[in-house]
Amino acid sequence: MSDNIVVEVLAAHADHLMGDEAGEAGSKDYLDLFPDYRAELTPLLGIAERVKAVLVPVTPSPAFEAGLKQDLLAAAIKRAEEEEEKKRVSFLRRRGVLIGAAAVGSALSVAGIVAALLLRQRAIARA
């Protein structure tokens, strides 16, 4: 049996149940559409209907909603601050690398000038 077909039938049946259109006709319709899978679908659809029958809608309290909102906002702010800190550290690293590269370049330039002066003095001394 194809698990995908069973999963799709169960998902469609669950959608049907949640749409307050539940009833025996709904299960029978699904079983009639897939007669090859009747043996496997019958108990699963029955379980789904029994679960739906005992479920009651739950609404969170306003205090819970307010606390959850506050917690989510605090987490979002913390995440934004962490991202900003990462950007700042990254900028400082790039800045440090740039300053270091400039310092090395300057040192090499000075070394080049010193080497050129020494070579010139040797050339003058030989002449």
C-alpha positions as CSV (number, residue, x, y, z in Angstrom):
1,M,0.0,0.0,0.0
2,S,1.2,3.5,-0.8
3,D,1.9,5.4,2.4
4,N,1.5,8.6,0.4
5,I,-2.1,7.8,-0.5
6,V,-3.0,6.9,3.1
7,V,-1.4,10.1,4.4
8,E,-3.2,12.2,1.8
9,V,-6.6,10.6,2.6
10,L,-6.0,11.1,6.3
11,A,-5.1,14.7,5.8
12,A,-8.1,15.3,3.6
13,H,-10.3,13.6,6.2
14,A,-8.8,15.7,9.0
15,D,-9.5,18.8,7.0
16,H,-13.1,17.6,6.5
17,L,-13.5,16.9,10.2
18,M,-12.1,20.3,11.2
19,G,-14.5,22.0,8.8
20,D,-17.4,20.8,11.0
21,E,-18.7,18.6,8.2
22,A,-18.0,15.5,10.1
23,G,-20.1,12.4,10.0
24,E,-20.3,8.9,8.8
25,A,-21.0,10.0,5.2
26,G,-17.5,11.7,5.2
27,S,-15.7,8.5,6.2
28,K,-17.8,6.4,3.8
29,D,-17.0,8.8,1.0
30,Y,-13.3,8.4,1.5
31,L,-13.6,4.6,1.8
32,D,-15.6,4.5,-1.5
33,L,-13.0,6.6,-3.3
34,F,-10.2,4.3,-2.3
35,P,-11.7,0.8,-2.0
36,D,-8.3,-0.9,-2.3
37,Y,-7.3,0.8,0.9
38,R,-10.5,0.2,2.9
39,A,-9.0,-2.3,5.3
40,E,-6.2,0.1,6.3
41,L,-8.2,3.3,6.2
42,T,-11.3,2.1,8.1
43,P,-9.6,2.0,11.6
44,L,-7.6,5.1,11.0
45,L,-10.6,7.2,10.0
46,G,-12.5,5.8,12.9
47,I,-9.7,6.8,15.3
48,A,-9.6,10.3,13.8
49,E,-13.4,10.7,14.3
50,R,-13.2,9.5,17.9
51,V,-10.3,11.9,18.6
52,K,-12.3,14.8,17.1
53,A,-15.3,13.9,19.2
54,V,-13.4,14.3,22.5
55,L,-11.4,17.3,21.6
56,V,-12.6,20.6,22.9
57,P,-11.5,24.0,21.6
58,V,-8.9,25.7,23.8
59,T,-8.4,29.4,24.0
60,P,-5.4,30.8,25.9
61,S,-5.9,33.3,28.7
62,P,-5.2,37.0,28.0
63,A,-2.4,36.8,30.6
64,F,-0.8,33.9,28.7
65,E,-1.1,35.8,25.4
66,A,0.4,38.9,26.9
67,G,3.3,37.0,28.5
68,L,3.9,35.1,25.2
69,K,3.9,38.4,23.3
70,Q,6.4,39.9,25.7
71,D,8.6,36.9,25.6
72,L,8.6,36.8,21.8
73,L,9.3,40.5,21.5
74,A,12.2,40.1,24.0
75,A,13.6,37.2,22.1
76,A,13.3,39.2,18.8
77,I,15.1,42.2,20.4
78,K,17.8,40.0,21.8
79,R,18.3,38.4,18.4
80,A,18.5,41.8,16.7
81,E,21.0,43.0,19.3
82,E,23.1,39.9,18.7
83,E,23.1,40.4,14.9
84,E,24.1,44.1,15.4
85,E,26.9,43.0,17.7
86,K,28.1,40.5,15.1
87,K,28.1,43.2,12.4
88,R,30.0,45.6,14.8
89,V,32.6,42.9,15.5
90,S,32.9,42.1,11.9
91,F,33.4,45.8,11.1
92,L,36.1,46.1,13.8
93,R,37.9,43.0,12.4
94,R,37.8,44.4,8.9
95,R,39.0,47.7,10.2
96,G,41.8,46.1,12.1
97,V,42.9,44.1,9.0
98,L,42.8,47.2,6.9
99,I,44.9,49.2,9.4
100,G,47.3,46.3,9.7
101,A,47.6,46.1,5.9
102,A,48.2,49.8,5.7
103,A,50.9,49.6,8.4
104,V,52.7,46.8,6.6
105,G,52.4,48.7,3.3
106,S,53.9,51.8,5.0
107,A,56.7,49.8,6.5
108,L,57.6,48.2,3.2
109,S,57.6,51.7,1.6
110,V,60.0,53.0,4.2
111,A,62.2,49.9,3.8
112,G,62.2,50.5,0.1
113,I,63.2,54.1,0.5
114,V,66.0,53.1,2.9
115,A,67.2,50.4,0.5
116,A,67.2,52.9,-2.4
117,L,69.2,55.4,-0.3
118,L,71.8,52.8,0.7
119,L,72.2,51.6,-2.8
120,R,72.6,55.2,-4.0
121,Q,75.2,55.9,-1.3
122,R,77.2,52.8,-2.3
123,A,77.1,53.8,-6.0
124,I,78.3,57.3,-5.1
125,A,81.1,55.8,-2.9
126,R,82.3,53.6,-5.7
127,A,82.4,56.4,-8.2
